[in-house]
Amino acid sequence: MKLGLGIVIAGGYVDGIPPPFERSLYALHSELLRGQCAPVSDLLRIDSGKFPTDVARNEVVREALDGRCDALLFLDVDHVFEPAVIRRLLAADVDIITARYHVKKPPYHPNLYLRPKTAHVAGDFRTIHYGQGVFPVDRCGAGGLLVKAHVLRKMQAPWFAYSQSPHPPHDRDVTEDFYFCEKAQAAGFTIWADWHAEMGHITHGVVDGTWYSEYLRRVEHEVEEGNDDLVSSLVVCGYPDGYRLPSGHVVAPYDRGPYTAEEIVENAQSSTSMADHVKWQTAKVAHGDSD
């Protein structure tokens, strides 16, 4: 496998490449060169400092496809990771998979999201509180995202874009990573997450699952104090028999509801839809306006 390493230098968040990321990348690069990250046999590093981030990600995708990569791994420079994280993503051998990392602001929840249980609130997504193993998600960040090349070829440009929500009342901004997820699902692909492939997120410190654990402990304490309503708000993935809280309550695995592949495509092709936005972005690309 020829792996593209897409290094996205997010100029809006950090100045250049932080040393913690460089150390993570050096360790990964060393393992890749020693052949310790099967099935990778060839490597193409692609750096982009373009801004905004969707422009950088699209540039990386184009270079990866032009370079005949079999898969592309996005690594944003405001992250830290161990090589074992990347080995886990590669070993999953699925079309699209993301590592778990946490957002930079309280309560520091994972950047992994699930669809609501009812279609009438499409556009709202649930964060995940407790997880285990590898499971499907509907939205995720792209800071540690592994995508096979045939997915990108089928989706076509633009793969990432900032846009308005395709769901009524169309009053929400859609980030470039959510855009990618919706477009990938509309093309028939499943997005997977590996809960145990954790990356740190660089801010004034390195945000990881321990920061979120503090929030979960407060929630668990409130449940023990008698706030049973909180139990129904918790989202659990990867535990087929549910997750048992310290209070003894068992939170059932989250059910995303009646969504089918056809409904996902329908959502992505609504009147002010992703499809319309794709046509507009494609026209921009054709006229050389995208970058």
Secondary structure, 3 states (H helix, E strand, C coil): CEEEEEEECCCCCCCCCCHHHHHHHHHHHHHHHCCCCCCCCEEEEEEECCCCHHHHHHHHHHHHHHCCCCEEEEEECCEECCHHHHHHHHHHCCCEEEEECECCCCCCCECEEECCCCHHHCCCCEECCECCCEEEECEECCCCEEEEHHHHHHHCCCCCCCEECCCCCCCCEECHHHHHHHHHHHCCCCEEEEEEEECEEECCCEECHHHHHHHHHHHHHHHHCCCHHHHHHCCECCCCCCEECCCCCEECCCCCCCCCHHHHHHHHCCCCCHHHHHHHHHHHHHCCCCC
